[in-house]
């Protein structure tokens, strides 16, 4: 093999490059370096807006400064809803490196199934809530576990001291502290206030390292004073619960109204729910029966059609109608009473709760006259209450009434009402013929009334309704020791699948004391199945205990001599 010899004689080594090329490369290098220096100086010193925006997009955050939700109090300044400190427990899933034993302990503290907690921590998200509105004492136990990647932030939890007693009135809020039901929903904007904000720089663990912008302070929500009296509310709730359970009923509702102001002193439903325990928030328990359930009022509506006939002069209190032997053929239909009462004056028709007598009186009225009066009373239209879910009930146009429909509507069938509507209507008799709007808010000045009946008619009906509760009436069990009371029982069949069934709504509506009415009380028991089904026997005793207790709490002087109540061994019953 021939060897290659390297020497100065090699032509490649003897090749000489021009000097300008090396100088040119050196100049390019210096120029590039100078350009980088100039660019860096420009960005860092003259125009750093772009870099700031990029940095802020990664680390700057706008923190919401929550407004403190206003308290809710009863009419006597007893707090019934307030916000208490709580914590939100959250995690950065990739940073959590906890042993299974500690995770099980964490799941137990958060009352979360371990598989659910593990799924949350297996998420590819950089932030995940493990549980919101955790009580502070529980949150402290979570912090004591000292788990990497598990963090907390402050928030508030809505607390309701009265629990299930005021559940349907107050409603509740969600985890974002927004009202979802009841007063919390109806007055959410007033209670919630306006949140503030704070611009900060955070590190990757969510810790604030620098404030970068001025704080906009939050505007706290306003407190709210309700018309509810918690003493009366507890009385109503306990008596209603006892009646529903004693008669093995499907449910029930009761309401107490101040006749002077239209303030609702108590409103209770059963079954109910405790807004402090969300696991009880099921459909049936959430129903505010007093406002959302409608029923055919039955005999409780008779006084209104009879009062209209008195008001228009079509009958006088002494007018006599012949109810015969308790059965009457009317346009091919049979109208019946529980007994054959024969000849009754108008007061006797009310006292005995005669369907036949009421029908005969209603025949002296025009369809439009009845419809107009029912509409003035608020039937067939939603109550003027700032409360979600209040229904209108049903009142068909008078042009379509057949004779039998006009008859049945005069004694409470063929139309439907809510308990709140019924209570409001009875204030017309308790207030000398006018009504005022109902309200859940404490009122300093009574609103102006709307005339429904003349004062003379209202007082006449008041006396007739007092006889209903006395001997010979259908509501002897509604009597109250020491007070004169008045009212009317109702027992109505329920319509199921378009037909009347052997299921009933027992009701009673009345007021006291008769000499100067202060409260209206209305009670409804849905589908009583044990003992009696009649309004006088089922709802009457609830009315009696609620009315007596409320009047004493309000310091209303007795207007009747104290003597033993006269309750017949076999009281009269409503005509179905």
C-alpha positions in Angstrom: 0.0 0.0 0.0 1.2 3.4 -0.9 1.5 5.8 2.0 0.1 9.4 1.8 2.7 11.9 2.8 1.7 15.1 4.7 4.0 18.0 4.3 4.2 21.6 3.5 4.1 20.7 -0.1 0.5 19.4 0.2 -1.7 21.7 -1.9 -4.7 21.7 0.6 -2.4 22.9 3.4 -0.9 25.5 1.2 -4.4 27.0 0.4 -4.8 30.5 1.8 -8.3 32.0 2.5 -9.1 35.7 2.2 -8.8 37.6 5.5 -12.2 39.4 5.0 -14.2 36.2 5.4 -13.1 35.6 9.0 -13.6 39.3 9.8 -17.1 39.1 8.3 -18.1 36.0 10.4 -16.8 37.8 13.5 -18.8 40.9 12.7 -22.0 38.8 12.3 -21.4 37.2 15.7 -21.0 40.5 17.4 -24.0 41.9 15.5 -26.2 39.0 16.7 -25.0 39.4 20.2 -25.7 43.2 20.1 -29.2 42.5 18.7 -29.9 40.2 21.7 -28.6 42.8 24.1 -30.7 45.5 22.6 -33.9 43.3 22.6 -33.3 42.4 26.2 -32.9 46.0 27.2 -36.0 46.9 25.2 -38.2 44.3 26.8 -36.8 44.7 30.3 -36.5 48.4 30.4 -38.6 50.1 27.7 -41.6 47.8 27.0 -42.3 45.1 29.6 -46.1 45.1 29.1 -46.1 41.9 27.0 -44.1 40.0 29.6 -46.2 41.3 32.4 -49.4 40.1 30.6 -47.8 36.7 30.1 -46.8 36.4 33.7 -50.1 37.5 35.0 -51.9 35.0 32.8 -50.0 32.3 34.5 -49.9 33.5 38.1 -52.3 36.4 38.6 -55.7 35.7 39.9 -58.8 37.7 40.7 -60.0 36.5 44.1 -63.7 36.9 44.9 -64.3 38.5 48.3 -67.7 37.1 49.3 -70.3 39.3 50.8 -71.7 38.2 54.2 -75.2 37.0 53.7 -77.8 38.9 55.8 -79.4 37.3 58.8 -83.0 36.4 58.9 -84.9 37.0 62.2 -88.4 36.4 63.4 -90.7 39.3 64.4 -89.1 39.2 67.9 -85.5 39.5 66.6 -84.8 35.8 67.2 -82.2 34.7 64.6 -83.6 31.9 62.4 -81.0 31.9 59.7 -77.3 33.1 59.7 -74.0 32.4 58.1 -71.3 30.7 60.1 -67.6 30.1 59.2 -66.8 27.0 57.2 -64.0 25.7 54.9 -63.7 24.2 51.4 -61.3 21.3 51.2 -59.6 21.1 47.8 -56.6 19.3 46.3 -53.9 19.3 43.6 -54.3 15.7 42.6 -50.7 15.2 41.3 -49.3 16.4 44.6 -51.3 14.0 46.8 -49.0 11.2 47.9 -50.9 9.8 50.9 -51.0 6.3 52.2 -54.3 4.4 51.8 -54.9 4.5 55.6 -54.7 8.3 55.7 -57.0 8.6 52.6 -59.6 6.4 54.4 -59.4 8.6 57.4 -59.8 11.7 55.2 -62.8 10.1 53.4 -64.4 9.4 56.8 -64.0 13.0 58.0 -65.4 14.4 54.8 -68.3 11.8 54.9 -67.4 10.8 51.3 -67.1 7.2 50.1 -63.4 6.2 49.7 -63.9 5.2 46.0 -65.4 8.6 45.3 -62.5 10.4 47.0 -60.0 8.2 45.1 -61.6 9.0 41.8 -61.4 12.8 42.5 -57.7 12.4 43.4 -57.0 10.4 40.2 -58.2 13.3 38.1 -55.8 15.0 35.7 -57.1 18.4 36.8 -54.8 20.8 38.6 -57.6 21.8 41.1 -60.5 19.7 42.5 -62.9 20.3 45.4 -63.1 17.4 47.8 -66.0 18.9 49.8 -67.5 22.4 50.2 -68.9 24.0 53.4 -67.1 21.7 55.8 -67.6 22.7 59.5 -64.5 24.4 61.0 -64.0 21.6 63.7 -64.0 19.0 61.0 -61.7 21.1 58.7 -59.2 21.3 61.6 -59.1 17.5 61.9 -58.5 17.3 58.1 -55.6 19.8 58.5 -54.2 17.7 61.4 -53.7 14.8 58.9 -51.0 16.9 57.3 -51.5 15.5 53.8 -49.4 16.9 50.9 -51.6 18.4 48.2 -54.7 18.9 50.4 -55.6 22.5 51.0 -58.4 24.6 52.5 -60.0 27.9 51.9 -62.5 29.9 53.9 -66.2 30.1 53.1 -69.5 30.3 55.0 -72.2 27.8 55.8 -75.9 28.8 56.2 -77.2 27.6 59.6 -80.9 27.3 60.6 -81.4 27.1 64.4 -85.1 26.1 64.2 -84.3 23.2 61.9 -87.4 21.4 60.5 -89.9 23.6 62.3 -89.2 26.5 59.9 -87.9 24.5 56.9 -90.6 25.3 54.5 -90.7 29.0 55.3 -87.0 29.7 55.2 -85.9 27.3 52.5 -82.1 26.9 52.0 -79.1 28.0 50.0 -76.7 26.0 47.8 -72.9 25.7 48.2 -72.5 29.0 46.4 -74.7 30.6 49.1 -77.5 31.4 46.7 -81.1 30.9 47.8 -82.9 27.8 46.4 -86.2 27.6 48.2 -88.5 29.7 50.4 -87.5 33.1 51.8 -83.9 32.4 50.9 -84.9 32.3 47.3 -87.6 35.0 47.3 -85.3 37.6 48.9 -82.0 36.3 47.6 -80.8 39.6 46.1 -81.5 41.5 49.3 -79.8 38.9 51.5 -76.8 38.1 49.3 -75.4 41.6 48.9 -72.6 42.2 46.3 -69.3 40.4 46.2 -66.0 42.3 46.1 -62.7 41.4 44.4 -58.9 41.4 44.9 -56.2 41.0 42.3 -53.2 38.9 43.5 -50.2 36.8 42.4 -50.4 33.2 43.5 -47.8 30.4 43.4 -48.6 27.0 42.1 -49.9 25.9 45.5 -52.5 28.6 45.5 -50.8 30.8 48.1 -51.0 34.5 47.7 -47.5 36.0 47.3 -48.3 39.6 46.3 -51.2 42.0 45.9 -51.2 43.7 42.5 -54.4 45.7 42.5 -56.5 47.6 44.9 -59.3 45.8 46.7 -63.0 46.4 45.8 -64.7 45.9 49.1 -67.8 43.6 49.2 -71.2 45.0 50.1 -72.8 42.8 52.8 -76.4 41.6 52.4 -79.2 43.2 54.4 -80.9 41.5 57.3 -84.5 40.5 57.0 -87.2 40.6 59.7 -90.0 38.1 59.1 -93.6 38.3 60.3 -93.2 34.8 61.7 -93.4 34.3 65.5 -91.2 31.3 66.4 -93.3 30.6 69.5 -96.4 30.3 67.4 -94.6 28.5 64.7 -93.4 25.8 67.1 -97.0 25.4 68.5 -98.5 25.0 65.0 -95.8 22.6 63.8 -96.1 20.3 66.9 -99.9 20.2 66.8 -99.9 19.5 63.0 -97.4 16.7 63.4 -99.4 15.1 66.2 -102.6 15.2 64.1 -101.0 13.8 60.9 -99.5 10.9 62.9 -102.6 10.3 65.0 -104.8 10.0 61.9 -102.2 8.3 59.8 -102.6 11.0 57.2 -100.6 11.5 54.1 -99.7 15.1 55.2 -101.0 18.3 56.4 -100.6 22.1 56.6 -101.6 24.9 58.9 -101.3 28.7 58.8 -101.9 31.6 61.3 -102.6 35.1 60.0 -102.8 38.4 62.0 -106.1 39.9 60.8 -105.0 43.5 61.6 -101.9 43.5 59.4 -102.1 40.5 57.1 -98.8 39.2 58.6 -98.3 35.4 58.6 -97.4 34.5 62.1 -96.9 30.8 61.4 -97.0 28.5 58.4 -96.1 24.8 58.9 -96.3 21.6 56.8 -95.8 18.0 57.6 -93.9 16.0 56.5 -91.1 18.5 56.4 -87.3 18.7 56.2 -84.3 20.1 58.1 -82.4 22.5 55.9 -79.3 21.8 57.9 -79.2 18.3 56.7 -79.4 18.1 52.9 -79.8 14.4 52.8 -83.5 14.9 53.8 -84.2 17.2 50.8 -86.5 14.8 48.9 -89.4 15.7 46.7 -92.3 14.9 49.1 -90.6 16.6 52.0 -89.8 19.7 49.9 -93.5 20.4 49.0 -94.8 23.5 50.7 -98.4 22.1 50.9 -99.9 25.3 52.2 -98.9 27.2 49.1 -98.4 24.6 46.3 -101.1 22.0 47.0 -104.6 22.7 46.0 -107.8 20.9 47.1 -111.5 21.3 46.7 -112.4 23.2 49.9 -115.8 21.6 50.4 -118.0 23.2 53.1 -115.4 25.8 54.1 -116.5 27.7 51.0 -120.2 27.8 51.8 -120.1 31.0 53.9 -118.8 33.0 50.9 -121.7 32.2 48.5 -124.2 32.6 51.3 -122.6 36.0 52.4 -122.9 37.1 48.8 -126.7 36.4 48.8 -127.0 38.3 52.0 -124.9 41.2 50.7 -127.0 41.5 47.6 -130.3 41.3 49.6 -131.4 38.1 47.8 -131.9 36.5 51.3 -132.2 37.8 54.8 -130.9 35.9 58.0 -134.5 35.0 58.6 -135.1 33.6 55.1 -136.2 29.9 55.4 -135.4 27.2 52.8 -136.7 23.7 52.8 -134.0 21.1 52.7 -136.5 18.2 52.9 -135.3 14.8 54.1 -131.7 15.3 53.1 -131.9 14.4 49.4 -132.8 16.6 46.4 -132.9 15.9 42.7 -131.3 18.8 40.8 -131.1 18.8 37.0 -130.8 15.0 36.9 -128.2 14.9 39.8 -128.7 14.1 43.5 -127.6 16.6 46.1 -127.6 15.2 49.7 -127.0 16.1 53.3 -125.8 13.9 56.1 -129.2 14.3 57.8 -132.7 15.5 56.8 -132.9 18.9 58.4 -136.2 20.1 56.9 -136.8 23.8 57.1 -133.8 25.9 58.0 -133.1 29.6 58.1 -129.9 31.0 56.6 -128.0 30.6 59.9 -129.2 27.0 60.2 -127.9 26.2 56.7 -124.5 27.4 57.8 -124.6 25.7 61.2 -125.8 22.3 59.8 -123.5 22.6 56.7 -126.4 21.8 54.4 -125.5 21.3 50.7 -129.1 21.4 49.8 -129.7 24.7 51.6 -126.6 26.3 50.1 -127.7 25.2 46.6 -131.2 26.7 47.1 -129.7 30.0 48.2 -127.2 30.0 45.3 -130.0 29.8 42.8 -130.9 33.4 43.7 -127.4 34.4 42.4 -126.2 34.9 38.8 -123.1 33.0 37.6 -121.1 36.1 37.1 -122.0 37.5 40.5 -120.5 34.3 42.2 -117.5 34.3 39.9 -116.8 38.0 40.5 -117.0 37.5 44.3 -114.8 34.4 44.3 -112.2 36.3 42.2 -112.3 39.3 44.6 -111.5 36.9 47.4 -108.4 35.8 45.5 -109.6 32.4 44.3 -108.3 31.3 40.9 -105.3 33.6 41.0 -101.9 33.3 42.6 -101.6 34.9 46.0 -99.8 38.3 46.0 -97.0 36.9 48.1 -93.3 37.3 47.4 -92.8 33.6 47.8 -91.9 31.0 45.2 -94.3 28.3 44.1 -97.6 29.9 45.3 -100.3 28.5 43.0 -103.5 30.0 41.7 -105.8 27.1 42.1 -108.7 26.5 39.7 -111.8 28.6 39.0 -113.5 27.9 35.7 -115.0 30.8 33.6 -118.6 31.4 34.7 -119.9 31.3 31.0 -119.2 27.6 31.0 -121.0 26.7 34.3 -123.8 24.3 34.0 -126.6 24.5 36.7 -125.1 21.6 38.6 -121.6 23.1 38.5 -122.9 26.4 39.9 -124.6 24.4 42.7 -121.5 22.4 43.6 -119.3 25.5 43.5 -121.6 27.2 46.0 -120.7 24.5 48.5 -117.0 24.0 47.6 -116.8 21.4 44.8 -115.7 22.0 41.2 -113.0 24.5 42.1 -109.7 24.2 44.0 -107.8 26.5 46.4 -104.6 26.4 48.4 -104.7 26.7 52.2 -103.1 30.2 52.0 -106.0 31.3 49.7 -108.6 29.9 52.1 -107.0 31.7 55.1 -106.8 35.0 53.2 -110.5 34.7 52.2 -111.6 34.2 55.8 -110.0 37.5 56.8 -112.9 39.1 55.0 -115.2 38.0 57.9 -112.7 38.7 60.6 -112.0 42.3 59.3 -115.6 43.5 58.9 -115.8 42.8 55.2 -112.4 43.8 53.8 -109.1 42.0 53.2 -105.4 43.0 53.2 -102.6 41.3 51.3 -100.7 38.6 53.2 -97.0 39.0 53.9 -94.1 37.0 55.4 -92.3 40.3 56.3 -92.7 42.2 59.6 -95.0 45.2 59.0 -94.9 48.4 60.9 -97.9 50.0 59.2 -101.0 48.0 58.2 -101.8 48.2 54.4 -105.1 49.5 53.1 -107.8 47.0 52.8 -110.0 45.9 49.8 -113.7 45.9 50.4 -115.3 42.5 49.7 -118.5 42.5 51.8 -120.4 45.2 53.7 -119.6 45.4 57.4 -123.1 44.3 58.3 -122.8 41.2 56.2 -119.4 40.3 57.7 -120.7 40.7 61.2 -123.8 38.6 60.4 -121.7 35.8 59.0 -119.4 36.1 62.0 -122.4 35.2 64.3 -123.5 32.4 62.0 -120.0 30.9 62.0 -119.8 31.1 65.8 -122.9 28.9 65.9 -121.0 26.3 63.8 -118.6 25.8 66.7 -121.3 25.8 69.4 -123.8 23.1 70.4 -125.6 21.8 67.3 -122.9 22.7 64.9 -120.4 20.6 63.0 -117.2 21.9 64.8 -117.8 21.5 68.5 -114.2 20.2 68.9 -112.9 23.5 67.6 -114.0 25.4 70.8 -111.4 27.2 72.8 -111.6 27.7 76.6 -112.1 31.4 77.4 -112.6 32.6 73.9 -115.4 32.9 71.4 -114.4 31.4 68.1 -116.0 31.1 64.7 -115.3 29.0 61.7 -116.3 26.3 59.3 -115.4 22.7 58.7 -114.7 21.1 55.4 -114.6 17.5 54.3 -114.1 17.0 50.6 -113.4 14.0 48.4 -110.2 14.0 46.4 -110.1 13.7 42.6 -107.7 10.9 41.5 -107.3 10.1 37.8 -110.2 12.3 36.9 -112.7 10.7 39.3 -113.8 11.2 42.9 -112.2 8.6 45.2 -112.8 7.4 48.7 -110.0 9.6 50.0 -110.6 12.9 51.7 -109.2 16.3 52.7 -110.3 17.4 56.2 -110.1 21.1 56.8 -111.1 23.9 59.2 -110.9 27.6 58.8 -111.9 30.1 61.4 -111.0 33.1 63.6 -111.0 34.4 67.1 -111.9 36.1 69.4 -115.3 36.8 67.8 -115.8 40.0 69.7 -112.7 41.5 68.0 -111.0 39.0 65.7 -107.2 39.0 66.0 -106.1 35.8 64.1 -107.3 33.6 61.3 -106.3 30.0 61.6 -106.7 27.4 58.7 -105.8 23.7 59.0 -105.8 21.0 56.3 -105.1 17.3 56.9 -104.6 15.3 53.7 -106.0 11.7 53.5 -106.7 10.9 57.2 -107.1 7.1 57.4 -107.3 6.4 61.2 -110.4 7.4 63.1 -112.6 10.1 61.6 -112.3 11.6 58.2 -114.4 14.7 58.9 -113.0 18.2 59.3 -114.6 18.9 62.6 -113.0 15.8 64.2 -109.7 15.8 62.4 -108.8 19.5 61.8 -111.0 21.1 64.5 -108.9 20.0 67.5 -105.8 21.4 65.8 -107.5 24.7 65.3 -108.6 24.7 69.0 -105.1 24.1 70.4 -103.4 26.5 67.9 -105.9 29.3 68.4 -106.0 29.1 72.2 -102.2 28.9 72.5 -101.6 31.8 70.0 -104.1 34.1 71.6 -102.5 33.6 75.0 -99.0 34.2 73.6 -100.2 37.4 72.0 -101.7 38.5 75.3 -105.3 38.7 73.8 -107.9 39.0 76.6 -110.5 36.3 76.8 -114.0 37.3 75.7 -116.0 34.3 76.9 -116.7 33.2 80.5 -114.6 30.3 81.6 -116.8 27.2 81.7 -116.5 23.6 80.6 -116.6 23.2 76.8 -119.7 21.6 75.5 -118.7 18.9 73.0 -121.6 16.6 72.0 -120.9 12.9 72.2 -122.0 12.5 68.5 -121.3 15.9 66.8 -122.8 16.7 63.4 -120.7 16.0 60.4 -120.1 17.8 57.1 -122.3 16.9 54.1 -120.1 15.2 51.5 
